Amino acid sequence: MRVSAPRPSHVLSLLALGALAGCSSDGSTFAPASSAGPAFAVDTTGNGAPSGAHYSLNIIGVSKTKNPDMSTAGGNVIFVNLGTKDGVAVTTNILLSQSASAGEFAVLDKNGTDGEASFSLPAPGTYTIWARALGTPGGHAQITTCATDVTGTVADGDICSTLNEVFVRGTGKSSFRNVTTNLTTITLDPVADADAVTACGGTTVGLFDPCLQGYFWQYDNNGLKLLQVRFYYQSPA
């Protein structure tokens, strides 16, 4: 479900991490497509996701802060605070940086229980993003794409999209859905974000557009133990 966001705003048993099909030896890069294909792969997985080469990211909610130093790169997991199913959400900012090479995804800081984690990914256009909520029924989380400032200025508060993605863990089977648009664009409020609209030339800003800086995903968690996120290679048109 996609909703409009308001303006400014135990431990899970180890699950088998999704593998990167057709990846390089370091597990972070897509293999080249063997032949030209459609923009979106045909769904043959039975869980709503496309088939084909992908990078998997698991965002795991935990009830206790991670004490060891986990502010290191590697793996396909980001830990965030779990929060409760009712009440005020707990927020983790997943800082985003543009990867040096197309098709490369990497966790740079996996410990988000201190309020921040970090992840690198390519600029939009060469992949699609699919996600689903798993874990104990009843939890939910929201992701909003944000930036800290208009380039060259200091904003009065973060610049967050008016649109977001909400993931609810209901009972029964959980299916992936395409969340590419809201995780790779910021939809600006023409009044509250007037300076950003002017700098960017419109109300829709793509991830890593130089008109803004300090891009991140604001992850607001209410008891969701696992969000599975997959990044699928998109063949050039």
C-alpha positions in Angstrom: 0.0 0.0 0.0 1.2 3.5 -0.8 0.2 6.4 1.4 0.9 10.1 1.7 3.4 10.8 4.5 2.8 13.5 7.1 5.2 16.3 7.0 8.3 16.2 9.3 8.3 13.6 10.5 14.2 -11.8 20.2 16.4 -11.2 18.2 15.2 -12.8 15.0 16.6 -16.2 14.4 19.0 -16.1 11.6 17.2 -16.4 8.3 19.0 -17.6 5.2 20.1 -14.5 3.4 18.9 -14.2 -0.2 21.7 -15.0 -2.6 22.6 -12.9 -5.5 21.8 -15.0 -8.5 24.4 -14.8 -11.2 26.7 -12.5 -9.1 30.4 -12.0 -9.0 32.5 -13.7 -6.4 32.1 -10.8 -4.0 28.3 -11.2 -4.1 27.7 -7.6 -4.9 27.5 -7.2 -8.6 25.0 -8.3 -11.2 26.1 -10.6 -13.9 25.6 -9.1 -17.4 22.4 -10.1 -19.1 22.9 -13.0 -21.5 20.4 -11.4 -23.9 18.2 -8.4 -24.3 15.0 -8.8 -22.3 11.9 -6.9 -21.1 12.3 -4.1 -18.7 10.7 -6.2 -16.0 11.4 -9.9 -15.6 8.5 -12.4 -15.8 7.2 -13.5 -12.4 7.9 -17.2 -12.0 8.9 -17.3 -8.4 5.4 -17.6 -6.9 6.0 -14.9 -4.3 5.2 -11.9 -6.4 8.9 -11.1 -7.2 10.4 -11.2 -10.7 12.8 -14.0 -11.6 16.4 -13.2 -12.5 19.6 -11.9 -11.1 19.2 -9.8 -8.0 20.8 -8.4 -4.8 19.0 -9.1 -1.6 19.0 -6.9 1.5 17.4 -7.9 4.7 16.4 -5.2 7.2 16.1 -6.9 10.6 14.3 -5.3 13.6 15.9 -6.2 16.9 14.7 -5.4 20.4 18.2 -4.7 21.9 20.9 -2.4 20.7 23.8 -4.2 19.0 26.8 -3.7 21.4 29.7 -5.0 19.3 31.1 -2.6 16.7 29.1 -3.5 13.7 29.8 -0.2 11.9 31.6 -2.1 9.1 30.9 -3.1 5.6 29.9 -6.5 4.4 27.0 -8.8 4.3 23.5 -8.2 3.2 21.9 -7.2 6.5 21.0 -4.0 8.2 19.9 -4.1 11.9 17.4 -1.5 13.0 15.5 -1.0 16.3 12.4 -3.1 16.5 10.0 -0.8 18.4 6.6 -1.9 19.3 3.5 -2.7 17.2 1.6 0.0 18.9 2.8 3.5 19.8 5.4 5.7 18.4 7.7 4.3 15.7 11.4 4.1 16.2 13.4 5.7 13.4 16.6 4.6 11.7 18.1 6.7 8.9 19.8 4.5 6.3 22.3 6.8 4.6 22.6 6.3 0.9 25.6 6.8 -1.3 26.0 6.3 -5.0 28.1 3.2 -5.8 31.1 3.7 -8.1 30.1 1.1 -10.6 26.7 0.3 -12.1 25.1 -2.9 -10.7 27.0 -2.7 -7.4 25.1 -2.7 -4.0 26.8 -2.9 -0.6 26.0 -2.5 3.1 28.6 0.0 4.4 27.3 0.2 8.0 25.1 -2.6 9.2 24.3 -1.4 12.7 21.3 0.9 12.5 20.4 0.4 16.2 22.4 3.6 17.0 20.1 5.5 14.7 22.1 5.3 11.5 23.1 2.7 9.0 24.5 3.2 5.5 24.1 1.5 2.1 25.4 2.2 -1.4 23.5 1.6 -4.6 23.7 2.8 -8.2 21.7 5.8 -9.5 18.2 4.7 -10.6 17.4 3.4 -14.0 19.2 0.1 -14.2 17.3 -1.9 -11.6 13.9 -2.3 -9.9 13.2 -2.6 -6.2 10.8 -5.2 -4.7 10.0 -5.7 -1.0 7.8 -7.7 1.4 7.3 -7.8 5.2 8.0 -11.0 7.1 8.2 -12.1 10.7 5.5 -12.2 13.4 2.2 -10.9 12.2 1.2 -7.4 13.4 4.4 -5.5 12.8 4.7 -2.7 10.2 7.3 -0.3 8.9 7.4 2.8 6.7 10.2 3.9 4.4 10.4 7.5 3.1 13.1 8.8 0.8 14.7 12.0 2.1 17.6 14.4 1.7 19.2 16.7 4.3 19.7 19.9 2.3 19.4 21.8 -1.0 22.9 21.7 -2.4 24.8 24.8 -1.3 22.4 25.7 1.5 21.3 24.3 4.9 17.6 23.3 5.0 15.4 24.0 7.9 14.9 20.3 8.7 15.1 17.3 6.4 13.5 17.3 3.0 11.3 14.2 2.8 9.1 12.9 0.1 5.4 13.4 0.5 5.0 9.8 -0.6 6.3 6.6 1.1 6.0 2.9 1.3 4.3 1.1 4.2 4.9 -2.6 4.8 2.4 -4.5 7.0 3.0 -8.0 8.2 -0.4 -9.6 8.1 -1.4 -13.2 8.5 -0.8 -15.7 5.7 1.5 -15.4 2.7 3.5 -12.3 2.2 4.2 -11.3 -1.4 6.8 -8.9 -2.9 5.6 -5.7 -4.6 7.4 -3.1 -6.7 8.5 -0.2 -4.6 11.0 1.3 -7.1 9.4 4.7 -7.5 9.1 5.8 -3.9 12.5 4.4 -2.9 14.3 6.2 -5.8 12.5 9.5 -5.9 11.5 12.4 -3.6 8.1 14.0 -4.3 8.4 17.6 -3.0 5.8 19.7 -1.3 5.5 22.8 -3.6 4.9 25.0 -0.6 7.0 23.6 2.3 9.8 22.6 0.0 9.7 25.7 -2.3 13.4 26.2 -2.2 14.1 22.6 -3.2 11.5 22.9 -6.0 13.3 25.9 -7.4 16.7 24.3 -7.1 15.6 21.1 -8.7 13.3 22.5 -11.3 10.2 20.6 -10.3 8.5 18.6 -7.6 9.9 15.1 -8.5 13.6 14.5 -7.7 15.5 11.3 -8.6 17.8 9.7 -6.1 21.3 11.3 -6.2 20.2 14.3 -8.3 22.9 16.9 -7.5 20.3 19.5 -6.7 19.9 17.9 -3.2 22.5 16.3 -0.9 22.6 13.9 1.9 20.1 11.3 0.6 18.7 8.7 3.0 15.8 6.3 3.7 13.9 7.1 6.8 12.9 3.7 8.2 10.1 4.1 10.8 9.6 0.7 12.6 6.6 -0.5 14.6 7.5 -4.0 15.4 8.4 -5.4 12.0 11.1 -8.0 12.4 12.1 -8.5 8.8 11.8 -6.5 5.6 13.2 -8.3 2.6 14.3 -6.0 -0.2 15.5 -7.2 -3.6 17.2 -5.2 -6.3 16.6 -6.7 -9.8 18.7 -6.0 -12.8 16.8 -4.2 -15.5 17.9 -4.9 -19.0 18.5 -1.8 -21.2 15.6 -1.0 -23.5 
